[in-house]
Amino acid sequence: MIASMTDASSLAGRTMVVTGASSGIGRGIALAAARAGADIALTYHSNEAGARQTADGIEAVGRRAVVARMDLGDPDSVAAFARDVSEAFRHIDAWVNNAGADVVTAGAESLSRLDKLDLLLRVDLRGTMIASWKAAELMAAQVEGGVIINVSWDHVVTGMEGTNPQLYAAAKGGVSAFSKALARSVAPTVRVNIVAPGWIETAFGEGVDRDTYRAVAKSTPLRRWGTPADVAGAVVFLASPAASFLTGETINVGGGVVM
C-alpha cells in the first residue's frame, strides 16, 4: 500500500518542508517527495554543500527547491525559517521534522554521556517540539490544514541495551509521546503522525563493522538493513491524500524487528 502512494501524482501540487535534508534519511525523503510531485523547502545545519546537492536532485525532476540553514535548538532560527518558507510558498501541506543530532558516528564519539544527552534533548526533542508548534501554527491558518510528520525510533517501545540507545530512546520516545499529544491538540485541522525508522543504512550503518552489519540483517525478519528510500516511502504515504484519516499514528520502518 505504501509503495503505491509514491507514484508521480500522489503529492502533485503540494509543498513540503523537510528538515535535515542534506544527507541520509532527510535527503531520501526530500527526493522521494519531489518525485511524487511536491515542491520542497529543505533545511541544513552545517552541511550546505549536501543540501545543495539535494536541491539539485529536486530540481532535476522538475520541482522547486528552497534551501535554508536552520538551527533546531534556536527558536528564533526556527521562527525565521517559518517566515521565509511562508513567503516562498503560498501554503505548506506537510512538514517533516527529520533533523536530529549525531551522537553515534566518529565525530561524536568523544562527547561525554551528559553532553550527548544535552545535545539530543536540545535538538531531537526540544527542536522537534518547537518546529512542530510553528508548523501547526502555520497550518491552522490554512483552509486546507496540513500534516506534520515527526521522526522517532522503532526501539522506543522495546528498549535496547547500551548507553547511546538509552539516550536516544529518551529523546525519540519523547518525540513519539509529544506527537500523540499534539495530534489531539491540533485536530481536526492539522494531522500529526510519526515515522519510526529502525536499522537504516545511513552514515552510521556504513560505518559499523561487517560482523555487526551481518548480525543486524540476520536478526531482522526481512533479512536486510533498511534504506532512506524505505523511510521515504512511509513519509510520502503519510503526506498524501490517501492518509487523510490518519492522525496520531506510528509507522515503524524497521523490517519487522519491532512489531
C-alpha positions in Angstrom: 0.0 0.0 0.0 2.8 2.4 0.9 4.6 1.8 -2.3 1.5 2.6 -4.3 1.5 6.1 -2.8 4.9 7.0 -4.2 3.7 7.3 -7.8 4.2 10.6 -9.7 0.9 12.1 -8.7 0.5 11.4 -5.0 1.8 14.8 -3.9 1.1 16.7 -7.1 0.7 20.4 -6.4 1.7 20.1 -2.8 4.5 21.7 -0.8 6.6 20.0 1.9 9.2 21.1 4.5 12.0 18.5 5.2 14.4 19.4 8.0 17.9 17.9 8.0 17.8 17.1 4.3 21.5 17.4 3.4 22.1 13.7 3.5 20.7 10.3 4.6 17.1 9.9 5.5 16.3 13.5 5.1 17.7 13.6 1.5 15.8 10.4 0.7 12.5 11.9 1.9 13.0 15.2 0.0 13.9 13.4 -3.3 11.0 10.9 -3.0 8.5 13.7 -2.2 9.8 15.7 -5.2 9.4 12.6 -7.5 5.9 12.3 -6.2 5.2 15.9 -7.3 5.9 18.1 -4.3 7.9 21.3 -4.1 10.4 21.1 -1.2 11.8 23.6 1.4 14.8 21.8 2.9 17.0 22.8 5.8 20.5 22.0 6.9 22.6 22.9 9.9 26.2 22.7 8.8 26.3 20.7 5.5 25.3 23.3 3.0 27.0 21.5 0.1 25.0 18.4 0.8 21.8 20.4 1.0 22.6 22.0 -2.4 23.1 18.5 -3.8 19.7 17.5 -2.5 18.2 20.7 -4.1 19.8 19.8 -7.4 18.2 16.4 -7.3 14.8 18.0 -6.6 15.1 20.4 -9.5 16.3 17.7 -11.8 12.8 16.1 -11.6 11.1 19.4 -12.3 10.2 20.5 -8.8 11.1 23.7 -6.9 13.6 23.6 -4.1 14.2 26.2 -1.4 17.3 25.7 0.8 17.8 27.3 4.2 20.1 27.0 7.2 18.2 26.3 10.4 19.3 25.6 14.0 16.5 23.5 15.5 17.8 24.3 19.0 17.2 28.0 18.5 13.6 29.1 18.5 14.5 32.4 16.7 16.1 30.4 13.9 13.0 28.2 13.5 10.7 31.2 13.5 12.8 32.9 10.9 12.8 29.8 8.7 9.0 29.6 9.1 8.6 33.2 7.9 10.8 32.6 5.0 9.1 29.5 3.8 5.7 31.1 4.2 6.9 33.8 1.9 8.3 31.3 -0.6 5.2 29.1 -0.7 1.6 30.0 -0.7 0.9 27.2 1.8 2.7 24.3 3.5 0.9 21.0 3.1 3.4 18.8 5.0 6.2 19.5 7.5 8.7 16.7 8.2 10.8 17.0 11.3 13.7 14.7 10.4 16.7 16.7 11.6 18.5 15.3 14.6 21.8 15.4 16.5 24.6 13.0 15.7 25.9 11.2 18.8 26.9 7.9 17.2 29.3 8.5 14.3 33.1 9.0 14.6 33.0 12.8 15.2 30.6 12.4 18.1 32.3 9.5 20.0 34.4 11.8 22.1 31.4 13.6 23.7 30.6 12.7 27.3 27.3 10.9 28.2 25.8 14.1 29.6 27.0 16.2 26.5 25.3 13.6 24.3 22.1 13.8 26.4 22.0 17.6 26.3 22.5 17.6 22.6 19.8 15.1 21.9 17.3 16.7 24.1 18.1 20.2 22.7 17.9 19.1 19.0 15.8 15.9 18.6 13.2 16.6 21.3 13.1 20.3 22.1 13.8 21.2 18.5 11.1 18.9 17.1 8.6 20.4 19.6 9.5 24.0 18.6 9.3 23.2 14.9 6.0 21.3 15.3 4.4 24.1 17.2 5.5 26.5 14.4 4.3 24.2 11.7 0.9 23.7 13.5 0.5 27.5 13.8 1.1 28.0 10.1 -1.2 25.1 9.1 -4.0 26.2 11.4 -4.3 29.4 9.4 -4.7 27.5 6.2 -8.2 26.4 5.0 -6.8 23.1 3.9 -4.8 22.5 7.1 -1.8 20.2 6.8 0.1 17.3 8.2 3.2 17.2 10.5 5.4 14.1 10.3 7.9 13.6 13.1 10.7 11.1 13.1 11.2 8.8 16.1 12.8 5.4 16.5 11.2 2.0 16.4 13.1 0.7 19.6 11.5 3.3 21.9 8.7 0.8 22.6 11.0 -2.2 23.4 14.3 -0.7 24.5 17.9 -1.6 23.6 20.9 -2.3 25.7 23.7 0.4 25.8 24.3 4.0 26.7 23.6 5.5 23.3 20.4 3.6 23.0 19.3 4.8 26.4 19.9 8.4 25.4 18.3 8.0 22.0 15.3 6.3 23.5 14.8 9.2 25.9 14.8 11.8 23.2 12.9 9.9 20.5 10.5 8.4 23.0 9.7 12.0 23.9 9.1 12.8 20.3 6.6 10.0 20.0 4.7 10.9 23.2 4.7 14.6 22.3 3.5 13.9 18.8 0.5 11.9 20.0 -0.5 14.7 22.4 0.0 17.3 19.7 -2.2 15.3 17.3 -5.1 15.5 19.8 -4.4 19.2 20.4 -4.4 20.4 16.8 -7.1 18.1 15.2 -9.1 18.3 13.1 -7.3 20.9 11.0 -3.8 19.5 11.4 -2.8 15.9 11.4 0.3 14.7 13.2 1.9 11.3 12.5 5.2 9.5 13.3 7.6 7.5 11.3 10.0 5.4 13.4 13.0 4.0 11.5 15.0 1.1 12.7 18.3 -0.1 11.3 18.8 2.2 8.3 21.9 2.3 6.0 23.0 5.9 6.6 26.4 7.1 7.7 26.1 5.1 10.9 25.2 1.9 9.0 28.0 2.3 6.6 30.5 2.7 9.5 29.7 -0.4 11.5 31.9 -3.4 11.3 30.9 -6.1 8.9 30.1 -8.7 11.6 27.7 -6.3 13.3 26.2 -5.4 9.9 25.5 -9.1 9.1 24.2 -9.8 12.6 21.7 -6.9 12.3 20.5 -8.2 8.9 20.2 -11.8 10.3 18.1 -10.6 13.3 15.7 -8.7 11.1 12.7 -10.6 9.8 13.1 -9.1 6.3 16.8 -10.1 6.5 18.3 -6.7 5.5 19.0 -3.2 6.6 16.6 -0.5 5.6 17.4 2.3 3.2 16.5 6.0 3.2 14.1 5.2 0.4 12.2 2.8 2.7 11.6 5.6 5.2 10.7 8.0 2.4 8.0 5.7 1.1 6.2 5.8 4.5 6.6 9.6 4.7 5.2 10.2 1.2 2.2 8.0 2.1 1.5 9.9 5.3 1.8 13.2 3.4 -0.5 12.1 0.7 -4.4 12.3 0.4 -4.5 8.6 1.0 -3.6 9.1 4.6 -6.2 11.9 5.3 -7.9 9.8 8.0 -4.8 9.0 9.9 -3.5 11.1 12.9 -1.5 10.1 16.0 -0.3 7.0 14.2 3.2 5.5 14.0 4.7 3.6 11.1 7.7 1.5 12.1 10.1 1.2 9.2 12.4 -1.4 10.7 11.9 -4.6 8.7 9.9 -6.2 11.5 12.5 -6.0 14.3 9.8 -4.2 16.4 6.2 -5.4 15.8 
